[in-house]
Amino acid sequence: CSVLRSAILSSYLLGERLNLLGKLGCMLSLVGSTVMVIHAPEDEEVTTLDEMLSKLKEPGFLAYAVILLALCLFLIFYLAPRYGQSNILIYLTICSVIGAFSVSSVKGLGIAIKGFFAGQPVLQHPLTWILVVTLVASITTQINYLNKSLDIFNTSLVFPIYYVLFTTIVITTSIILFKEWVTMTVVDIIGTVSGFLTIILGVFLLHAFKDMDISLENLPHVLQSGQQAPLTRDDKNILIEVDNSSIAPEDKPKVFVIYT
């Protein structure tokens, strides 16, 4: 619902448009995310910080966290300065990867808050403060790069793509952290994979055809003519478009006439 609401509000309030293929990609992404959530197994019950710490210290999750951290640093320090202004996936992938750490921190802090009201010495536990620092750092990074993405790209594209990437990373993190694949049935595995492939198709439609002017009104004309739909350059970083056809090339020969 948040994806559709963001697309609709950005269209009416900000004057940003989403073509027919973009709307179809938005719906496919939402359907894929819903299928993944339905077939995702339930979280394993963790009630104390010691149990949470033992989950975080397992080799499988540590390797997964190191890979995510390395990917995030590579995106921030190498890809973002070079391609962040032109590729919408760079900033949003950073936000989504960091989301794995923020969601895990929220899960642990929720356990710490319950333990605090139950009289447990959670303030003396080092994991509590580690989770607080991780949550503040991850949320700050997410807000920073999400705002950068919103400043450059179409809002109706940013929120759907961010939603599906974030959902995929969070579900994957939950499965690895709590080893939920052990209890997954064949139907759940097929449903999760199908939902993930549907999300990929939806994101592809959103991103690949975002500049094409395709709507229900001109779709029959585009199909009958067999021509490519006209492009619409509505990204926020495109301020002025200069028509170079009126500029005379410098390499043309010049003829001088001398009157006496």
Wavefront OBJ file of the C-alpha trace (Angstrom):
o trace
v 0.000 0.000 0.000
v 2.844 2.427 0.738
v 4.215 1.932 -2.766
v 0.931 2.757 -4.464
v 0.262 5.644 -2.085
v 3.674 7.190 -2.750
v 3.249 6.855 -6.518
v -0.214 8.421 -6.442
v 0.724 11.285 -4.112
v 3.880 12.127 -6.061
v 1.828 12.193 -9.244
v -0.821 14.564 -7.909
v 1.168 16.707 -5.462
v 4.590 16.905 -7.103
v 3.500 16.730 -10.732
v 5.668 13.669 -11.379
v 4.405 11.061 -13.808
v 4.562 7.296 -13.902
v 3.942 5.685 -17.277
v 1.924 2.533 -17.926
v 4.892 0.180 -17.647
v 5.967 1.912 -14.451
v 2.530 1.364 -12.918
v 2.644 -2.282 -14.003
v 6.116 -2.642 -12.469
v 4.848 -1.039 -9.265
v 2.001 -3.565 -9.050
v 4.300 -6.506 -9.810
v 6.754 -5.378 -7.144
v 3.968 -5.083 -4.606
v 2.608 -8.538 -5.519
v 6.081 -10.089 -5.327
v 6.754 -8.559 -1.922
v 3.381 -9.775 -0.651
v 4.089 -13.320 -1.867
v 7.487 -13.291 -0.152
v 5.962 -12.085 3.118
v 3.203 -14.720 2.968
v 5.629 -17.587 2.400
v 8.326 -16.322 4.757
v 8.543 -18.475 7.915
v 7.780 -17.057 11.332
v 10.584 -15.566 13.373
v 12.178 -17.758 15.992
v 11.267 -16.581 19.474
v 14.185 -14.755 21.096
v 13.465 -13.375 24.569
v 16.822 -12.295 26.048
v 19.856 -10.326 24.929
v 22.079 -13.348 25.532
v 20.022 -15.375 23.043
v 20.188 -12.490 20.565
v 23.953 -12.234 21.028
v 24.392 -15.947 20.361
v 22.418 -15.534 17.113
v 24.542 -12.578 16.030
v 27.796 -14.426 16.767
v 27.004 -17.423 14.574
v 29.446 -17.842 11.646
v 26.737 -17.790 8.985
v 25.344 -14.435 10.045
v 28.803 -12.957 10.658
v 29.846 -13.854 7.100
v 26.586 -12.390 5.766
v 27.080 -9.173 7.760
v 30.683 -8.799 6.548
v 29.546 -9.220 2.926
v 26.824 -6.603 3.367
v 29.221 -4.179 5.045
v 31.839 -4.634 2.304
v 29.188 -4.137 -0.371
v 27.930 -1.005 1.347
v 31.432 0.499 1.637
v 32.110 -0.305 -2.016
v 28.892 1.421 -3.041
v 29.511 4.479 -0.848
v 33.174 5.142 -1.647
v 33.487 3.867 -5.227
v 30.183 3.629 -7.114
v 28.247 6.488 -5.500
v 30.721 9.283 -6.413
v 30.923 8.024 -10.006
v 27.427 6.786 -10.865
v 25.145 7.932 -8.042
v 23.924 10.980 -9.971
v 22.852 8.917 -12.984
v 21.839 5.494 -11.662
v 18.885 5.326 -9.294
v 19.879 1.903 -7.952
v 23.154 3.073 -6.341
v 21.738 5.227 -3.548
v 18.727 2.964 -2.997
v 20.887 -0.154 -2.734
v 22.949 1.590 -0.045
v 19.766 2.389 1.892
v 18.480 -1.170 1.529
v 21.741 -2.868 2.549
v 22.059 -0.614 5.587
v 18.448 -1.540 6.386
v 19.610 -5.044 7.311
v 21.595 -3.585 10.224
v 18.873 -1.164 11.307
v 16.166 -3.855 11.397
v 18.401 -6.260 13.352
v 19.195 -3.448 15.797
v 15.517 -2.631 16.251
v 14.804 -6.311 16.915
v 17.516 -6.445 19.590
v 16.501 -3.152 21.199
v 12.917 -4.360 21.375
v 14.129 -7.337 23.388
v 16.208 -4.990 25.575
v 13.205 -2.749 26.295
v 11.093 -5.734 27.311
v 13.888 -6.931 29.560
v 14.246 -3.475 31.111
v 10.613 -3.377 32.188
v 10.945 -6.960 33.426
v 13.727 -5.873 35.792
v 16.664 -7.347 33.852
v 20.039 -5.493 33.929
v 19.956 -4.656 30.216
v 21.743 -1.314 30.671
v 24.841 -3.163 31.874
v 24.790 -5.486 28.868
v 27.285 -4.301 26.168
v 25.035 -5.517 23.360
v 22.462 -2.850 24.230
v 24.837 0.030 23.512
v 26.269 -1.688 20.436
v 22.740 -1.945 19.056
v 22.038 1.720 19.871
v 25.168 2.911 18.033
v 24.445 0.625 15.077
v 20.850 1.839 14.849
v 21.801 5.537 14.938
v 24.546 5.098 12.332
v 22.410 2.998 9.983
v 19.345 5.248 10.161
v 21.486 8.355 9.588
v 23.057 6.772 6.516
v 19.686 5.645 5.174
v 18.140 9.095 5.544
v 21.149 10.757 3.926
v 21.168 8.627 0.780
v 17.399 8.442 0.510
v 17.236 12.246 0.517
v 19.960 12.375 -2.140
v 17.968 9.982 -4.284
v 14.775 11.995 -3.837
v 16.600 15.198 -4.807
v 17.750 13.699 -8.106
v 15.215 11.131 -9.281
v 11.473 10.863 -9.702
v 9.712 10.224 -6.372
v 7.265 7.795 -7.987
v 10.269 5.656 -8.971
v 12.318 6.032 -5.786
v 9.771 4.723 -3.291
v 8.676 1.569 -5.173
v 12.258 0.512 -5.929
v 13.397 1.280 -2.372
v 10.435 -0.624 -0.945
v 11.117 -3.843 -2.839
v 14.897 -3.743 -2.300
v 14.496 -3.042 1.400
v 11.876 -5.792 1.829
v 14.079 -8.341 0.056
v 17.138 -7.516 2.181
v 15.166 -7.569 5.436
v 13.537 -10.948 4.725
v 16.893 -12.427 3.691
v 18.514 -11.098 6.874
v 15.760 -12.545 9.032
v 16.060 -15.953 7.354
v 19.842 -16.069 7.853
v 19.837 -14.640 11.394
v 17.198 -16.998 12.770
v 17.901 -19.949 10.418
v 14.319 -19.979 9.226
v 15.077 -21.959 6.074
v 15.238 -25.119 8.211
v 11.482 -24.999 8.813
v 10.512 -23.854 5.293
v 8.442 -26.268 3.226
v 8.789 -26.820 -0.511
v 5.749 -24.606 -1.120
v 7.272 -21.803 0.946
v 10.578 -22.056 -0.926
v 8.846 -21.953 -4.313
v 6.656 -19.066 -3.177
v 9.635 -17.076 -1.881
v 11.655 -17.601 -5.064
v 8.650 -16.744 -7.246
v 8.001 -13.592 -5.248
v 11.633 -12.567 -5.567
v 11.611 -13.075 -9.356
v 8.393 -11.063 -9.586
v 10.071 -8.238 -7.669
v 13.012 -8.293 -10.080
v 10.620 -8.063 -13.048
v 8.748 -5.186 -11.429
v 11.929 -3.231 -10.675
v 13.111 -3.827 -14.247
v 9.894 -2.382 -15.671
v 10.115 0.594 -13.317
v 13.708 1.426 -14.155
v 14.207 0.356 -17.796
v 11.186 2.136 -19.297
v 10.906 5.137 -16.987
v 11.577 7.672 -19.795
v 9.102 6.228 -22.303
v 5.801 8.034 -22.798
v 3.415 5.052 -22.730
v -0.155 5.354 -21.508
v -3.498 3.695 -22.173
v -4.379 6.497 -24.592
v -1.356 6.232 -26.877
v -0.699 2.489 -26.455
v -2.784 1.431 -29.517
v -0.974 4.005 -31.669
v 2.438 2.824 -30.470
v 1.570 -0.827 -31.146
v 0.127 -0.113 -34.607
v 2.939 2.144 -35.771
v 5.623 -0.172 -34.446
v 7.717 2.820 -33.452
v 9.373 3.525 -30.170
v 7.373 5.644 -27.771
v 8.689 9.178 -27.289
v 11.020 9.786 -24.389
v 10.115 12.025 -21.483
v 13.060 13.578 -19.667
v 11.588 14.395 -16.279
v 14.437 13.628 -13.881
v 15.194 16.469 -11.494
v 18.845 16.678 -12.463
v 17.961 17.624 -16.038
v 17.455 21.369 -15.804
v 18.162 22.678 -19.299
v 18.154 20.838 -22.590
v 20.086 22.594 -25.326
v 19.248 22.014 -28.959
v 22.562 21.810 -30.753
v 20.998 21.528 -34.194
v 20.852 25.305 -34.544
v 24.551 25.747 -33.872
v 26.593 25.934 -37.037
v 29.477 23.461 -37.064
v 32.898 24.982 -37.061
v 34.361 22.628 -39.643
v 32.195 23.855 -42.573
v 34.077 25.788 -45.256
v 33.562 29.548 -45.195
v 33.244 31.706 -48.349
v 34.342 35.338 -48.244
v 33.218 37.811 -50.925
v 35.275 40.963 -51.396
v 33.636 43.965 -53.078
v 35.826 46.612 -54.682
l 1 2 3 4 5 6 7 8 9 10 11 12 13 14 15 16 17 18 19 20 21 22 23 24 25 26 27 28 29 30 31 32 33 34 35 36 37 38 39 40 41 42 43 44 45 46 47 48 49 50 51 52 53 54 55 56 57 58 59 60 61 62 63 64 65 66 67 68 69 70 71 72 73 74 75 76 77 78 79 80 81 82 83 84 85 86 87 88 89 90 91 92 93 94 95 96 97 98 99 100 101 102 103 104 105 106 107 108 109 110 111 112 113 114 115 116 117 118 119 120 121 122 123 124 125 126 127 128 129 130 131 132 133 134 135 136 137 138 139 140 141 142 143 144 145 146 147 148 149 150 151 152 153 154 155 156 157 158 159 160 161 162 163 164 165 166 167 168 169 170 171 172 173 174 175 176 177 178 179 180 181 182 183 184 185 186 187 188 189 190 191 192 193 194 195 196 197 198 199 200 201 202 203 204 205 206 207 208 209 210 211 212 213 214 215 216 217 218 219 220 221 222 223 224 225 226 227 228 229 230 231 232 233 234 235 236 237 238 239 240 241 242 243 244 245 246 247 248 249 250 251 252 253 254 255 256 257 258 259 260
